[in-house]
Amino acid sequence: MALAQGAKQFGNRRPGGAVAPRQAGKSSSGARIGASMTEVFEEQNRSRLFIFGGAAVALLLVGWTYLTLFSTQSIENKVLTSPEQCASFGSVGIDECRELWRQGLVQHANTAPVYETAAACERNHGQGRCVAASRSTIADRQGKFIPGMVAIMPVNSSHGWTVTPLYRDPGDGPEQWRQVIS
């Protein structure tokens, strides 16, 4: 019986085959004295689970922090088709995006190709693609027609945001935009 009991226990044999009584406590290596192999493995598995679980939680926190703090994209040099799309990048608020859009409309009204009539404008730029140049700050453009602005491309400079207004012509591809070259 002593041999069978000793076979179940790990590390408890004394010289000559006698089984040492179980002792409470831990050895200098940190393993429990008198613990069976199953108990040792279970304790090691709990330790590993705790370490891996802690590492997973830490990784999730780092990822969440990165996505929260650094996931905003700059609107610089992006083609933006509305103030709402501008604000969706997260780097600029909706009010600033609306102001950039307004600046683009004024700049476009002052620089876009100008036509005396809507029909003349539509012959060059397509049916329904022309608008009155009412936002123009240039007096002789008032009451004339220009191709409608459909997007802006902001650039951040040392003086703040500058905006390039963009328009499209018939036959332009989905990623093709036109700008007035001054």
C-alpha positions as CSV (number, residue, x, y, z in Angstrom):
1,M,0.0,0.0,0.0
2,A,2.9,2.3,0.8
3,L,4.3,1.9,-2.7
4,A,0.9,2.5,-4.4
5,Q,0.4,5.7,-2.3
6,G,4.0,6.8,-3.1
7,A,3.4,6.3,-6.8
8,K,0.5,8.8,-6.7
9,Q,2.7,11.4,-5.0
10,F,5.5,13.3,-6.7
11,G,8.7,14.1,-4.9
12,N,7.7,12.6,-1.6
13,R,9.9,9.5,-1.6
14,R,12.5,9.0,1.0
15,P,15.6,7.0,0.3
16,G,14.7,3.3,0.7
17,G,11.2,3.7,-0.8
18,A,9.4,5.1,2.3
19,V,6.8,7.8,1.6
20,A,7.3,11.1,3.4
21,P,4.3,12.6,5.0
22,R,2.7,15.6,3.2
23,Q,4.0,18.9,4.4
24,A,2.4,22.2,4.1
25,G,4.3,25.1,2.6
26,K,6.4,25.7,-0.4
27,S,10.0,24.8,-1.3
28,S,12.6,27.4,-2.1
29,S,11.7,27.1,-5.8
30,G,8.1,28.1,-5.1
31,A,6.5,24.7,-5.7
32,R,4.3,23.3,-3.0
33,I,5.9,20.6,-1.0
34,G,3.9,17.4,-1.1
35,A,1.7,18.4,-4.1
36,S,0.8,15.8,-6.7
37,M,1.7,16.3,-10.3
38,T,-1.9,17.1,-11.1
39,E,-2.0,19.8,-8.5
40,V,1.3,21.3,-9.7
41,F,0.0,21.4,-13.3
42,E,-3.3,22.9,-12.3
43,E,-1.4,25.6,-10.3
44,Q,0.9,26.3,-13.3
45,N,-2.1,26.5,-15.6
46,R,-3.8,29.0,-13.3
47,S,-0.7,31.1,-13.3
48,R,-0.4,31.0,-17.1
49,L,-4.1,31.8,-17.4
50,F,-3.6,34.8,-15.2
51,I,-0.6,36.0,-17.1
52,F,-2.1,35.6,-20.5
53,G,-5.4,37.1,-19.4
54,G,-3.6,40.1,-18.0
55,A,-1.6,40.5,-21.2
56,A,-4.8,40.3,-23.3
57,V,-6.5,42.9,-21.2
58,A,-3.4,45.2,-21.5
59,L,-3.4,44.7,-25.3
60,L,-7.1,45.6,-25.5
61,L,-6.5,48.7,-23.5
62,V,-3.6,49.8,-25.6
63,G,-5.7,49.1,-28.8
64,W,-8.7,51.0,-27.5
65,T,-6.5,54.0,-26.5
66,Y,-4.8,54.0,-29.9
67,L,-8.1,53.9,-31.7
68,T,-9.7,56.6,-29.5
69,L,-6.8,59.0,-29.4
70,F,-5.0,58.5,-32.7
71,S,-7.6,57.2,-35.2
72,T,-8.6,60.6,-36.5
73,Q,-7.4,61.2,-40.0
74,S,-6.3,64.6,-41.3
75,I,-8.5,66.1,-44.0
76,E,-5.4,67.6,-45.6
77,N,-5.3,66.9,-49.4
78,K,-8.5,64.8,-49.2
79,V,-11.3,65.3,-51.7
80,L,-14.3,66.2,-49.5
81,T,-17.8,66.3,-51.1
82,S,-19.6,67.8,-48.1
83,P,-19.0,69.5,-44.7
84,E,-20.4,66.3,-43.1
85,Q,-17.8,64.1,-44.8
86,C,-15.1,66.6,-43.7
87,A,-16.2,66.3,-40.1
88,S,-16.4,62.5,-40.3
89,F,-12.5,62.3,-40.3
90,G,-12.5,63.6,-36.8
91,S,-9.6,66.0,-37.0
92,V,-11.9,69.1,-37.7
93,G,-15.3,70.0,-36.2
94,I,-18.4,70.5,-38.3
95,D,-18.4,74.3,-37.8
96,E,-14.9,74.6,-39.2
97,C,-15.8,72.2,-42.0
98,R,-18.8,74.4,-42.9
99,E,-16.6,77.4,-42.9
100,L,-14.1,75.7,-45.2
101,W,-17.0,74.7,-47.5
102,R,-18.2,78.4,-47.5
103,Q,-14.7,79.6,-48.4
104,G,-14.5,77.1,-51.2
105,L,-17.9,78.3,-52.6
106,V,-16.7,82.0,-52.6
107,Q,-13.3,81.1,-54.1
108,H,-14.9,79.0,-56.8
109,A,-17.4,81.7,-57.7
110,N,-14.5,84.1,-58.1
111,T,-12.2,81.8,-60.1
112,A,-14.3,79.2,-62.1
113,P,-15.0,79.5,-65.8
114,V,-17.8,82.1,-66.3
115,Y,-20.6,82.1,-68.9
116,E,-23.2,84.6,-69.8
117,T,-26.1,82.1,-69.8
118,A,-26.8,78.8,-68.1
119,A,-27.2,77.2,-71.5
120,A,-23.7,78.2,-72.6
121,C,-22.3,76.9,-69.3
122,E,-24.2,73.6,-69.7
123,R,-22.9,73.1,-73.2
124,N,-19.4,72.9,-71.8
125,H,-20.0,71.3,-68.4
126,G,-23.2,69.2,-68.7
127,Q,-27.0,69.5,-68.1
128,G,-27.7,70.6,-64.5
129,R,-24.1,71.2,-63.6
130,C,-24.1,74.9,-63.7
131,V,-25.1,77.5,-61.0
132,A,-25.3,81.3,-60.8
133,A,-22.2,82.9,-59.6
134,S,-24.1,84.7,-56.8
135,R,-21.4,84.1,-54.2
136,S,-18.8,85.9,-56.2
137,T,-17.2,89.0,-54.6
138,I,-16.3,90.2,-58.1
139,A,-19.0,92.5,-59.4
140,D,-18.8,91.6,-63.2
141,R,-19.3,87.9,-62.3
142,Q,-22.7,88.6,-60.6
143,G,-25.6,87.2,-62.6
144,K,-23.4,85.0,-64.7
145,F,-23.0,81.2,-64.6
146,I,-20.3,78.8,-63.5
147,P,-19.9,75.0,-63.2
148,G,-21.1,74.0,-59.8
149,M,-18.5,73.2,-57.1
150,V,-18.9,69.6,-56.0
151,A,-15.9,69.2,-53.6
152,I,-13.1,70.9,-51.8
153,M,-9.5,69.9,-51.1
154,P,-8.1,71.6,-48.0
155,V,-4.4,72.2,-47.3
156,N,-3.1,73.2,-43.9
157,S,-0.5,75.9,-44.2
158,S,1.3,78.2,-41.7
159,H,-1.6,80.7,-42.1
160,G,-4.3,78.1,-41.5
161,W,-6.5,76.2,-44.0
162,T,-6.6,77.0,-47.6
163,V,-9.2,75.5,-49.9
164,T,-9.1,74.3,-53.5
165,P,-12.6,74.1,-54.9
166,L,-13.2,71.3,-57.3
167,Y,-15.8,70.7,-60.1
168,R,-16.6,68.0,-62.6
169,D,-17.3,67.8,-66.3
170,P,-19.3,65.2,-68.3
171,G,-17.1,62.2,-69.0
172,D,-15.0,62.6,-65.9
173,G,-14.3,59.4,-64.1
174,P,-15.3,58.8,-60.5
175,E,-11.9,59.9,-59.1
176,Q,-11.4,62.7,-61.6
177,W,-11.8,66.3,-60.3
178,R,-11.1,69.6,-62.0
179,Q,-9.8,72.7,-60.4
180,V,-9.3,76.2,-61.7
181,I,-5.7,76.8,-62.3
182,S,-4.8,80.4,-61.6
